[in-house]
Structure formats: structure tokens, C-alpha cells
Amino acid sequence: MLAQTNIYGGKHMATLFRKRLIPDECINLKDDIIIHRDDKKIITSWKTIHPKKEFSHGCSYYCLDKGWKISRFYKEDNSLAYVYCDIIDTDYNVQEDRYVFTDLLADVIIDNTGFVRVVDLDELADACNKNIISKDMLEAALYRLNELLTAIYSDTFGQYLDILSEYEKN
């Protein structure tokens, strides 16, 4: 079991990386602040790597057991821009206490009215056609996306947002 790590504990912080398949890049999220970490989740707060007009900062919930990253994107005035959900694959190196979160391309955006959009499925198909993503990773992405959408449409998704809210308050 992982030791719980938070910004108040003074323990060693894990290193987090975001790996993208399109474009091919792996970025050290060295400025992200780990608020909480245990066997099933990592909660972080962050500022955008590349400044954007529509949002400037946020908070993310890595659901390690689900293969989802649920993020709240906030505008400069701290108002919520939207909720953004990435389908991810997680590699953890125990010796280096390093996580590499691979973006499996399919994403879900939930706007402030509750409207749900599934995006970037074309990128998932392109990655498959160009052999950038394996058949196993493609299947994992689709199963995880289906599970996420099922949670959203059955109203069980709110429990994840509630957990994220609890850590945002601290």
C-alpha cells in the first residue's frame, strides 16, 4: 500500500508525467501539487502549462483503479469553465515513485449546464490506423470510456466530483 502523501505531510512527493500519443510527448508535471495520494487516487492542483484564454488552473482526480482523470478547469476569476475527463493508462515505477499517465485520446467534456460531449474519437481511430496505439490499449480506452459514460448518465459520477470538491476545500 502507498503511503498517503499530501502537501501538509512533508513526505517525498511522487513524480508525475503526462504522456500524449498525438502529438508524441511526455511532460514532467513538476509544478503540479499533489494534494492527496493513496492506492486508488491522486488529487492534484495545477496551473496551465501553456496559458489559455478559456482557463488558467484546475484540480485533477486521477482514478487509478478506473483509468480516468477527472479535472475541473477554472477561469482566471476562479469560476468553473468545465469538467474535463481524460481516459488514461497508468504506469507506476515503485523504485522511482514515478507515475506516467498516458492519455488514451478519448475525452469527455461536461459543461456547466450538464451537457456531455465525447471528443477526440477520431484521434483514437487515427492512432489505431497508424499503429500508435495497440489493440489492447484501444480496447482499454473504449471500455473505460463506456464505464465513465455509464457513471455520468446514471448519476453515480457525482461521487467523484464530491471527492474532488472535498480536497479542493483543503
Phi and psi in degrees as a GROMACS rama.xvg file:
@    title "Ramachandran Plot"
@    xaxis  label "Phi"
@    yaxis  label "Psi"
@TYPE xy
-73.5289  144.436  LEU-2
-73.7932  139.845  ALA-3
-66.2666  134.488  GLN-4
-125.253  133.467  THR-5
-146.612  172.685  ASN-6
-68.9453  -14.3176  ILE-7
-96.119  -13.627  TYR-8
-85.606  -20.3853  GLY-9
73.6598  10.202  GLY-10
-81.733  164.816  LYS-11
-57.7647  136.745  HIS-12
-95.6042  138.451  MET-13
-65.6785  157.664  ALA-14
-98.1015  131.841  THR-15
-114.78  136.987  LEU-16
-127.684  142.732  PHE-17
-107.871  117.511  ARG-18
-105.736  127.123  LYS-19
-109.93  145.949  ARG-20
-90.8365  -35.3722  LEU-21
-133.001  108.087  ILE-22
-72.1428  160.871  PRO-23
-73.3033  106.223  ASP-24
-156.283  154.717  GLU-25
-136.314  116.526  CYS-26
-114.189  130.548  ILE-27
-74.6831  122.703  ASN-28
-88.508  52.5529  LEU-29
-62.6776  -22.9258  LYS-30
-94.2856  -7.38064  ASP-31
-68.9467  141.659  ASP-32
-102.726  122.257  ILE-33
-81.1919  114.886  ILE-34
-86.5964  -37.2959  ILE-35
-153.115  146.14  HIS-36
-148.93  131.883  ARG-37
-146.8  -167.496  ASP-38
-64.1519  -25.6491  ASP-39
-110.201  -15.1295  LYS-40
-152.268  153.939  LYS-41
-130.919  130.764  ILE-42
-114.944  129.427  ILE-43
-130.475  156.989  THR-44
-118.645  152.575  SER-45
-159.06  161.943  TRP-46
-113.951  151.898  LYS-47
-59.6721  141.71  THR-48
-69.997  -44.8558  ILE-49
-116.159  111.793  HIS-50
-51.8367  137.653  PRO-51
-129.358  150.568  LYS-52
-68.8688  -38.3964  LYS-53
-80.0939  -18.9106  GLU-54
-159.225  155.554  PHE-55
-125.781  -20.8762  SER-56
-159.578  173.787  HIS-57
-173.304  -171.539  GLY-58
-139.406  136.952  CYS-59
-126.853  146.418  SER-60
-120.33  106.361  TYR-61
-84.9483  110.461  TYR-62
-87.7602  90.9161  CYS-63
-61.8495  -32.829  LEU-64
-85.8265  -9.28891  ASP-65
-108.732  -24.8931  LYS-66
80.042  34.288  GLY-67
-125.453  148.99  TRP-68
-123.152  116.326  LYS-69
-104.27  121.74  ILE-70
-125.714  141.768  SER-71
-100.999  124.486  ARG-72
-102.227  126.064  PHE-73
-113.171  147.361  TYR-74
-79.4374  171.146  LYS-75
-55.4915  -34.3334  GLU-76
-84.3854  11.0969  ASP-77
72.4792  8.9368  ASN-78
-80.976  150.074  SER-79
-73.462  126.149  LEU-80
-81.8185  -51.116  ALA-81
-177.691  171.902  TYR-82
-102.996  132.611  VAL-83
-124.071  126.946  TYR-84
-117.375  121.372  CYS-85
-98.9766  143.936  ASP-86
-91.9781  125.626  ILE-87
-130.649  162.452  ILE-88
-120.973  138.249  ASP-89
-116.42  127.488  THR-90
-113.517  127.877  ASP-91
-120.102  126.117  TYR-92
-102.649  109.077  ASN-93
-63.5678  -45.2564  VAL-94
-60.718  -38.5427  GLN-95
-97.3558  -2.35593  GLU-96
47.9587  54.5292  ASP-97
-126.832  130.712  ARG-98
-108.618  135.368  TYR-99
-119.079  115.286  VAL-100
-100.239  110.989  PHE-101
-91.5216  124.361  THR-102
-75.6797  116.236  ASP-103
-89.2516  21.3464  LEU-104
79.8292  -43.9344  LEU-105
-70.9724  133.493  ALA-106
-134.407  157.12  ASP-107
-128.043  130.666  VAL-108
-115.263  129.629  ILE-109
-116.874  114.12  ILE-110
-82.3335  177.262  ASP-111
-67.9827  -13.9109  ASN-112
-88.645  -8.04396  THR-113
96.1856  -2.64623  GLY-114
-64.8485  132.71  PHE-115
-110.035  129.738  VAL-116
-123.648  133.001  ARG-117
-97.5742  128.129  VAL-118
-129.745  162.628  VAL-119
69.8909  20.6193  ASP-120
-65.9662  -28.0878  LEU-121
-63.3848  -37.8766  ASP-122
-65.9055  -37.2473  GLU-123
-63.2457  -43.951  LEU-124
-64.0781  -42.457  ALA-125
-60.999  -42.932  ASP-126
-62.9678  -37.0881  ALA-127
-67.5191  -47.7406  CYS-128
-61.4846  -33.0063  ASN-129
-95.0923  8.159  LYS-130
57.3694  31.9014  ASN-131
-81.523  -27.5189  ILE-132
-122.973  138.395  ILE-133
-75.5616  162.507  SER-134
-59.1002  -41.0428  LYS-135
-62.9963  -41.5717  ASP-136
-69.4417  -36.6462  MET-137
-62.1332  -47.1015  LEU-138
-61.7061  -43.6491  GLU-139
-59.4114  -44.0284  ALA-140
-60.1896  -44.5663  ALA-141
-69.4766  -41.0293  LEU-142
-64.1242  -41.9655  TYR-143
-67.1865  -39.7646  ARG-144
-62.7068  -44.2362  LEU-145
-60.7788  -43.5631  ASN-146
-64.4989  -39.6438  GLU-147
-63.45  -47.7804  LEU-148
-63.8752  -37.6469  LEU-149
-60.9468  -42.3469  THR-150
-64.4848  -42.379  ALA-151
-64.171  -46.9221  ILE-152
-76.3191  -18.2279  TYR-153
-100.047  7.1465  SER-154
67.783  14.9322  ASP-155
-87.1275  -10.1346  THR-156
-64.966  -28.9823  PHE-157
-56.29  -30.2619  GLY-158
-62.3113  -32.8139  GLN-159
-71.8319  -40.3026  TYR-160
-66.221  -35.6665  LEU-161
-63.3065  -42.4478  ASP-162
-62.6806  -45.7594  ILE-163
-59.597  -41.7055  LEU-164
-61.106  -41.5632  SER-165
-59.3759  -41.7266  GLU-166
-76.4859  -28.7827  TYR-167
-65.1272  -31.8131  GLU-168
-69.5053  -28.4569  LYS-169
